[in-house]
Amino acid sequence: MDDETTRHDQYDELVEQVAERRAHELTAHQRSCAACRARLADLADLWHGVDAVGAEDVETPAGLPDRVISRPHGRNHVDVVIDEIGGRTTVSSTVLSLIATSAIVHVPGLVRVHSVDVRADAFALAVTLNLQRPLHDVADAIRAAAAAELWRLTGIVPPPLDIHVRAVDTAN
Ligand SMILES: [Zn+2]
């Protein structure tokens, strides 16, 4: 059942709620579901960190950027390591996934983000797309939006972004 009061919130829905600063506006489901409230609170905590990064001026570094994605410590644990004069900044895969998801939630033709897998050699997204638009056009738009936002907020040039179209929606 897709009933709004019994269905658990999807990852992208929670990200959008947090990114649009509506984390305090609980839905009927969230008021009655401790699990979804907890996920929402976790994402809101993470988002404070993302906001702090975004508030800084982002300048194109002189010379080659020395921002690299470190070796994975495990399948789902990759940090971006930003070596700067004065210290090292690391950004977790969870935050990278948040940034990428929030950047693409409004791409026309994207219906749902099922998962974001951040790896050192590629980011992998599983999505549902709307069949009213060519799938490859939507995929290109997703890649462009995610890459631009990752660059703006972290200074990294993202690795290839693999998109797995898991399902399609034929509704207008
Ligand atoms: Zn729930």
Residues whose N, C-alpha, C, O or C-beta is under 5 A from the ligand:
A	BS01	ZN	R7 H8 D9 C33 A35 C36
